[in-house]
Amino acid sequence: IRSKRWYERLVEFVAPGEAAALRAVLPEPQDSWGLCGKVHNFWVQRYGFSSECRVVAWSGDNPCAVVGNGLVQEGDIAISLGTSDTALSVIPRVPAAPLPFGHLFPHPILKGCYWSMLCYTNGDVTRRKVRDEFFPEGSDSTAAWEGFSQALKDTPPGNSSSVGMFFTTDEITPAVSCGADFRGRRRGKGA
């Protein structure tokens, strides 16, 4: 990732015995703002693009989410609570030692910076399971979510040092088998 070049052992792993053929069709990685050249004649003929239209490398959905969420300086963090929960952050350099989990990418607009992504499998499905355990409203999910949300509003910050981690599916960050259910309090803080 530091060199922004294809890692030959990985290319060989992806295409055993065919690495040279794969390398022949893989362009070298480049900065997302780099110019790739001019638009192909197909797009000019078929859709009326100008033949002078330049093509920019740009990026994929997750790096674009980093920029779209305003993560544009070192230390910026965003948390997305969705089907999977995701934590994104901007970091100034590649850590000296490999991380035990998560993903690291070059930042799409900040030269020399990187962004990290931690993705948690147990997002919405697990939240709904916990909601249903404590707020069983039958088929009225709106009422159940209102009760769940009110309980969160009524809970003091820090939750009186109580912690709960619930896993309805195998977790990837960190690796935990499904069915695990951890609830507890910090020592010396209540019952």
C-alpha positions in Angstrom: 0.0 0.0 0.0 2.9 2.3 0.6 4.3 1.9 -2.9 0.8 1.9 -4.5 2.0 -0.9 -6.8 0.5 -4.4 -7.3 1.9 -6.9 -4.8 3.3 -9.7 -7.1 2.6 -12.5 -4.6 -1.1 -11.4 -4.4 -1.3 -11.3 -8.2 0.1 -14.8 -8.4 -2.3 -15.9 -5.7 -5.3 -14.5 -7.6 -4.2 -16.0 -10.9 -2.0 -19.0 -10.2 0.2 -19.7 -13.3 -1.4 -16.8 -15.1 0.1 -13.8 -13.2 1.8 -12.4 -16.3 -1.5 -12.5 -18.3 -3.3 -10.7 -15.4 -0.5 -8.1 -15.1 -0.8 -7.4 -18.8 -4.4 -6.1 -18.4 -4.0 -4.5 -14.9 -3.0 -0.8 -15.1 -0.8 0.4 -12.3 -2.8 1.9 -9.4 -2.8 5.7 -9.5 -4.2 8.6 -7.4 -8.0 8.9 -7.7 -7.5 12.5 -9.2 -5.1 11.3 -11.8 -5.9 11.7 -15.5 -6.2 8.4 -17.4 -6.5 9.9 -20.9 -9.3 11.0 -23.2 -12.7 9.4 -23.5 -13.0 6.4 -25.9 -14.5 7.1 -29.3 -17.4 4.8 -28.5 -18.7 7.4 -26.0 -18.2 10.2 -28.4 -20.1 8.4 -31.2 -22.8 6.9 -29.1 -23.5 9.5 -26.5 -22.1 12.7 -27.9 -19.2 13.2 -25.5 -16.6 15.7 -26.7 -13.5 14.0 -28.1 -11.5 16.3 -25.8 -13.3 14.9 -22.7 -10.7 13.7 -20.2 -11.2 10.7 -17.9 -10.3 10.9 -14.3 -9.5 7.7 -12.3 -11.7 8.7 -9.3 -12.8 6.0 -6.9 -15.3 3.5 -5.6 -18.4 3.8 -3.3 -16.6 3.5 0.0 -13.8 6.0 -0.7 -16.4 8.3 -2.1 -18.4 7.9 1.1 -15.3 9.0 3.0 -15.2 12.3 1.0 -19.0 12.6 1.0 -19.1 12.3 4.8 -16.6 15.1 5.1 -13.6 13.0 6.2 -11.1 15.3 4.6 -8.5 15.9 7.3 -6.4 13.7 9.6 -8.4 12.6 12.7 -11.9 12.8 11.0 -14.1 9.9 12.0 -17.6 8.7 10.8 -19.7 5.9 12.1 -22.5 4.4 9.9 -25.2 2.3 11.6 -26.7 0.2 8.8 -27.1 -3.4 7.8 -23.5 -3.6 8.8 -22.0 -1.0 11.1 -19.0 0.8 9.8 -16.3 3.1 11.3 -14.3 5.2 8.9 -11.3 7.4 9.9 -8.6 9.4 8.2 -5.0 8.6 9.3 -1.7 10.2 8.3 0.3 7.2 7.5 0.3 3.4 7.2 0.9 1.9 10.7 4.3 0.4 11.2 2.8 -3.1 12.1 -0.1 -4.7 10.2 -3.5 -4.3 11.9 -5.1 -7.5 13.2 -8.4 -6.6 11.4 -10.0 -3.9 9.3 -9.0 -2.3 6.0 -6.6 0.4 5.0 -6.7 2.5 1.8 -5.0 5.5 0.2 -7.3 8.5 0.8 -9.1 9.5 -2.4 -8.3 13.2 -2.2 -5.5 13.7 0.4 -2.2 12.8 -1.1 -0.1 10.9 1.4 -3.0 10.2 3.8 -4.9 7.0 4.3 -8.3 6.0 5.5 -9.3 3.0 7.6 -12.5 1.1 7.6 -13.8 -1.3 10.3 -16.8 -3.2 9.3 -19.0 -5.0 11.8 -21.4 -7.7 10.6 -23.7 -7.4 13.6 -25.4 -4.2 12.7 -29.1 -3.8 12.1 -30.1 -7.4 12.5 -28.6 -7.5 15.9 -30.0 -4.1 16.9 -33.5 -5.4 15.9 -33.0 -8.6 17.9 -32.1 -6.6 21.0 -35.0 -4.2 20.4 -37.4 -7.1 20.1 -36.1 -8.7 23.3 -36.7 -5.6 25.3 -39.6 -4.0 23.4 -41.8 -6.8 22.0 -44.5 -4.8 20.2 -45.6 -7.6 18.0 -45.9 -6.5 14.3 -45.7 -2.7 15.1 -42.0 -2.1 14.5 -42.5 1.7 14.7 -43.7 1.4 18.3 -40.9 -0.9 19.1 -38.3 1.5 17.7 -39.9 4.4 19.6 -39.5 2.4 22.8 -35.9 1.5 21.9 -35.1 5.1 21.1 -36.7 6.5 24.3 -34.7 4.0 26.3 -31.5 5.2 24.7 -32.5 8.9 25.4 -33.2 8.0 29.1 -29.9 6.2 29.6 -27.1 8.4 31.0 -24.0 8.8 28.9 -21.7 5.9 29.6 -24.6 3.7 30.5 -23.6 3.6 34.2 -20.5 1.6 33.1 -22.6 -1.2 31.8 -21.6 -2.8 28.5 -23.4 -5.2 26.2 -22.1 -6.8 23.0 -24.5 -9.0 21.1 -23.7 -11.3 18.2 -26.5 -12.8 16.1 -24.1 -13.7 13.2 -20.4 -14.5 13.1 -18.5 -11.2 13.6 -15.6 -10.2 11.5 -14.3 -7.2 13.6 -13.0 -8.9 15.8 -13.6 -12.5 15.0 -16.3 -13.7 17.3 -18.7 -16.7 16.8 -22.4 -16.0 16.5 -24.5 -16.5 19.6 -22.0 -14.9 21.9 -23.6 -12.4 24.3 -21.5 -10.3 26.6 -23.0 -8.2 29.3 -21.2 -6.7 32.2 -20.2 -3.7 34.3 -16.8 -2.2 35.0 -15.4 -3.3 38.3 -16.3 -1.2 41.3 -19.3 0.3 39.4 -22.5 -1.0 40.9 -23.9 -4.5 41.0 
